[in-house]
């Protein structure tokens, strides 16, 4: 763990620095408050800090106050104030400035070590809490089986992109992917084979979308695609690229070795009274049109009406089509 020591006394820099390094911490040293503040504002700053109360430029109390006013600081910074002052009000002032601990000079090594390891333990507990929070957040929004967004997460992404489309007039493409003859795969090769197919299709979908696209498991063997910046022609091209990639993949878990998908797509932009459920109904109809026409194909729903005078549908995706085609 990294420790920042802000101390203008060369003697204490040497004394404290030697102890801190001996106890296994990485050490950064500065002799003035302005430098300490610049270091602490960096994203990768030390989170365990020893601050002298009296420093050039900014004193330790002022730095503590500034730290607590920082917004969007996900990880806590644990501060220990070092002081040679003997005023009875000092502990109160330190706590009011949101310092975590106060150590009076001169102090012995045991006192310093106790303060440092208490701070280290608190920071480690916070890291565990953050990791648990992130794990719970991921579990709430992702499908545990495939690792893609789950239905709720995919629909939330769709809501967000539709709202963005209303504000900007930029298009958003949406697709519904269904694995052809999935029940027959389960019946002929067993559920383990079906599970392997689901996972492999999910991997292909994940590899074929951009960082800001979304691919989610919509339910059973169906997957929802949300692609910001894609107008209808580009969405159809992108969907067909995905369809072709899946059809060209060798699936060892099925006797035939190949799996196909059918995809229904649409694209919307700056629509009047856009209804998400109607959009989902439209791509569901398009998907089943693809099924009726023989499967292993892409079918598009009619494009949703565009507000008169809205921005033209300029596709961000179109730039990527050439590269994507070369990969297919």
N, C-alpha and C positions, 0 to 999 in steps of 0.2 A: 504493500500500500504506500502511496506517495504522501509525503508530509511537506507542507510549506512552512518555513520558519521565516517570519518577518521580524527582524531584530537588528537595531542599529549599533548595538554593542559588539565589537569584534570579539571580545572575550566570551560573551554569551553565545555568539554564533559558533565559536569553536567548541565550547563546553557542551551546549545542547546538541549541536550537529553531530559530534562524536558519539554521544549516547544514542541518538535517534538511529544512526547508521548501524551501531552495534546491535540494536534490538531488531534489526531486519527491515527497517523502512527505507524507501527511496527518499532522498532529501533534495528539496529546492530551497535556496536561501536568497533572501533579498534584504537590503538595509533600509528601505524606505516604503512608506505607505502607498505612494502612487504606483510603484512597480508591483507591489503586492496586489493592489486592486486590479491592475491590468492582467496579472496572472490568473486571478480568481474569476475574471469575466470570460476566460476561454472555455470552450466546451469540455476540454479534457483536463481541466484544472485539478490540482490536489483537493481532496475533500476532507482532509484532516489538517487543521491549520493551527499553528502556534503564533499568536500575534502579541508583540510588545504593545503595551498600552500607549507609550509615548514613542511616536515615529515621525520622521520628517514627512511633510506634505499631508498625509492623512494619518490620524492616530488609530489605534486598534479599535476603539469604541466606534469611530465613524465608519470604519470598514465593516464592522459587524452590522451596523444599521443599514449600510448600503447592500450588504449581502441579503438581508432579510427582505429588502424591497425589490430584489430581482424577481421578475416575473418569468414564468415558464421554466423554472429551475426544477427539473424532475428529481435530481439526486441531491440529497441534503449535504451541506457543508458544516462539519463539526468544528467549532472554534474554541480554543483555549486561550484566554488572555493571560499574558505574563506582565506582572507589575511590581515595581519597587515602592509604590505609593502605600501609605498606611492609613488613609482616610477610612473611617468606619462606613461611610456611604459607598465606598467603591464596589462592594459586592452587589449592592442594590443597582448602582449605575450599570454594572456589567450585565446583570440580568435584564434590566430595562432595554439595553441595546441588543438583547437576544443572544448574548454570548452563552456558550454551553457550560463553560467552566472558568475558574479563576485560580491562578497559581501565583502566590506571592514570592518575590525574590528576597533573599536568596532561598533556593529550594534544593533539596537533595535529589539524587537520582531516583530513589524509590517513589517519591511524590510524582515526579515527571512521568515515570514509567506507568504508574497507576492511571494518570489522566489520559495518556496516549492510548493505552490498551482499552480503557473504558470507551473512548471515542471510536476506536477501531471496531469494537464489538457492536456498538450502535449502528455504525455504517454498514457492517456486514449483515445485521438483521434487516436493515432497510433494503439492501440488495436482494435478500431472500424474499421480502415482501413484494418488491417490484417484479421479481421473477414469477412469483405465484400469481400476482395480478395479471401479468402478461399471458401466463399459461391459461388462466381462467377466461381472459378476453378472447384468446385464440380459440379455445374450446367452444365458446359461445357463438362464434361467427364462422367456424370452419367445420367441414365434414371430417370426422375422425377417421373414416375409412379411406378416403381418397386424398385428404389434405387440401382439397379445394374449398372455396367458400361454401358454406351450407346454404340451404334455401333462404333462410332469414338474411344471411350476410349478402347473398347475391341480390336479393330484392332491395335491400338497403342501398347497395351500390347503384342499382337501377334507378331508385328514387332520387339519389343524389345527382346522377348524370342527367336525368330528365329535368330536374330543377335547374341545372347548369345550362341545359339546352334552351330552356325558356328565357334565361337571362341573356345569353349570348347569341342565340340563333344558330349556334353550331350544331351539326347533326350528331346523332348518336345511333349506332347500329345495335340491334338486338337479335339474338338467334337462339333457337331451341334445338338441341341435338339429342337424338334418340338412337340407341344402339339397335340395329336391325336384328330381328329374330332372337332377341335376348332370352326369351323363355325357352326357345328350342335349344339354345346353347346350354342352359341350365339342365334341361331334361336329358340331353344327349351326353354331355360331358361332366355334369355334376356342378353343384354350387361352388365348389372350390375353383373350378375353371371359370365360372361366371364372375366370381370375385376377382380373379386375375385379369379378366377382360376389362372389368370396370376400372381397376387401378391403372392398367396400361392406357386405356382411352383417356383417363384423367391426366396422365403424364403427358400424352401428346397434346391435349388441349392446353395444358399449362405451358408447354414449350413453344406453342404457336401463337400465344397472345403476348402483347406488350406489357410492360410493368404497370401501366395505368389502365389496362383492360381488366376485365373480371371474367373468370370462368368458375362457375359454381355448380355443385350437384343439386339439381332442382328437385329430384325425387326418383328413387328406383334407378333406372338406367337412362334418365334424362338429365341433361346439363344445360345451364343457361349461360349465354355469352353476352357480355355488355362491352361495346367497343366505341368509346368516345371518338368523335371526329370522322366517323365512317358514314358516308351517304349510302343510299341503297345499292348502286352498282358496286361500290367498293366492299360493302358488307357481303354481297353475294359472292364476290371474288374471294374474299377472305374465308368465308364459310366453305367454299368449294375447295380451297387450298387445304383446309383442315380435313374435309371429307376425303380428299385424295391421299393425304398423308396417312390417315387411318387405314384406308383400303390397301395401301402399299406396305403396311406393317405386317410382319410375320408374328402371329399369335400362337405360341407353342402350346398354349393350354387348350386349344380347340382342335378337333380332328382335321378340319379343312385348312387350318393354318391362317385363315383370313377372316376379318370382321369388317362390316360396313356400318355406316351411320346414315340416317336421313336428317336433314336440317331444314327448319323453317326460319325465315329471316324477315326483318323489316328494318326501316330506319325512319327516325322522326326528327323534326327540328322546328322550333318556334311555333308549336301547334296551338290551336284554340281548344280550350277545355280538354286537354289531353287526359285520358283516363288510363291509368296503368293496367287495370284489369282488362280493358278492351284491347290494349296492345298485346298483352299476354295471350288473350283469346285469339287474336289475329295470327300470331306466330304459331300457336298450337294448330290452328286450321291449316296454315301453310305447311307445317310438319306433316300432318296427316294427308295432305295433298301429295307430298313427296312419297309417303308410304303407298298411297293408292296408285301412283304412277310407276311403281316398280322398286322403290327404295334405292339406297346408295345415290342420292341426288339432293340438290338444294332447290327449294321452292320459296318464292318471296310473296309476302302479303302485299296488298296495295299500299303504296306510300301514303302516310297520313297527310292531310291537307296542311299547307303552309300559309302562315299569315301573309297577306299582301304587303309587299314592301320589306319583307324580312330579308336578312342577309342571304346571298346565294349559298347553296350547300357546297362549300369548298372542303374537300376531304383531306384531313390530316393523314389518314391511312394511305391515301393514294401514293404518297412518296415511298411507302414501304413495299408497294406491290412488286416492283421489279426484284428487289432483294428476296422477298418471300417466294416469288416464283422460282428463283434460282435454287432456293433451298428445297423446294418440293421434289 
